[in-house]
Amino acid sequence: MDTATGKNQTASQVLAAYATSLKYEDIPAEVITRAKACILDTIAVASFGASLPWSRIVTEYSLRNSAPGKASVLGTKLKVAAPFAALANGAAGHAFEMDSLVQPGVGAHIGTALLAPGLAVAQELGSSGRDLLTAFVAGSEILYRVGDSSRHTPEKVGFHAPGLTGVFGGAITAGLLMKLDSARLALALGIGGSLCSGLLEFSKSGGGMVKRLHLGRAAEGALMAATLARDGFTGPAEVFEGKFGFFKVFCEEVDAPRLTAGFNSTWHSMKIMMKRYPCHITAHMPVTAVLEIRVAHKIGGDDIEAITVESSEKMVSHHNIPEPQDLTMAQYSTPFCVALAFYKEPRDPKEFSDAAIADEKIRALCRKVTLRADTELTKDNPLATRMTVKLKNGKTITHETREFPGMPKRPLTDAELREKFDRVVTGIPAAKAARLFEQFSALETVKDISTLEFN
């Protein structure tokens, strides 16, 4: 253990000590700005997600089993107890591949994992906007480090990483809002380690609704861990580094020092990345390339003989799905997302539908897409993409793409964030949605989160 962070402490104790010591005034202004943008983005995508069939099933489950509560189910007029709101909003936030993540990717969906439990607790307790922002940033810093130290290898084993890492970050956010001290917050991490879950099999054999549940369960587990720790329940002290801890059980590779390094000097929250399209992040650069090619060369799907996409090894190993069986697999499939983008507007979530999966032209073009790994191209940027399009007239177009709006080095402008918010937020009247955007844009001035209207 680094002596600067606590020679005789376990990793969870170091993380808890950092989180409980963090004050709003310690957080740089640009980190607060990124956190607010992430929260706004999450409210929008969860609101849209709540309208989808799989989210409605989870919401109905929550409503049936919850006692009366003060926590909102986003995108609806419902209020339930905090644990069930966390479950429903976590599932809705991850319901359609639009929620934020980070670059470099470490298996962390910051917005959904943290806001779903955090908002539920903040509404129940009447927390201030500053309290929520501070807890959110602390959770973000720790969630990133958990994923980073695992080297994103849980997914090599077959686990869906956000369902694992989200519990830890969410437990920090919920626990801070509950005013847990350092000792009890460390217990919450210890408990959270036994609540990690989520398999990637949905990407290979269908049944994709379960993917949406992984972030819901992470949020629910986070709130459970914090609540039990508050009440004196215990968990293992060495939940990360122990013989049967998180690192040994879930990870193929580990860089343990990354877990507790750089607090207050490196702000990983600045690596939060917003999605532009409702598909897996490995398809974002290829889809961006398609849009740029369409504009520059005035072509569409009917003009194409073949497409080659070169990018990361993960894109090839996990996302080469030429015959997706359901919508989740389609959103996970780089060939499908590329084919759809040559025929439809990929920024519109309504275009990703069962009708698109059944569209013979999209399916035919999907089969013409070949994926290849290029380690040199992606050495410094795992999302970098080179696309080669062979047209039926014999012409070949090669296009390299390294950035899209929403990436850390090219964050969404206020106008772009508002555009996405207005496009995807549903279940809220337009006037209330506009007011909600304004209030969360100035979240640090809100005295009591429970006074805000979400429907």
Buried (B, 14 or more C-beta within 10 A) or exposed (E): BEEEBBEEBBBBBBBBBBBBEBEBEEBEEEBBBBBBBBBBBBBBBBBBBBBBEBBBBBBEBBBEEBEEBBBBBBBBEBBBBBBBBBBBBBBBBBBBBBBBBBBBBBBBBBBBBBBBBBBBBBBBBEBBBBBBBBBBBBBBBBBBBBBBBBBBBBBBEEBBBBBBBBBBBBBBBBBBBBEBEBEBBBBBBBBBBBBBBBBBEBBBEBBBBBBBBBBBBBBBBBBBBBBBBBEEBEBBBBBBBBEEBBBEBBBEEBEBEBBBBBBEEEBBBBBBBBBBBBBBBBBBBBBBBBBBBBEEBEBEBEBBEBBBBBBBEBBBEBBBBBEBBBBBBBBBBBBBBBBBBBBBEBBEBEBBBEEBBEBEEBBEBBEBBBBBBBEEBBEEBBBBBBBBBBBEEEEEBEBEBBBBBBBBEEBBEEEBBBEBBEBBBBBBEEEEBBBBBEBBBEBBEBEBBBEBEBB
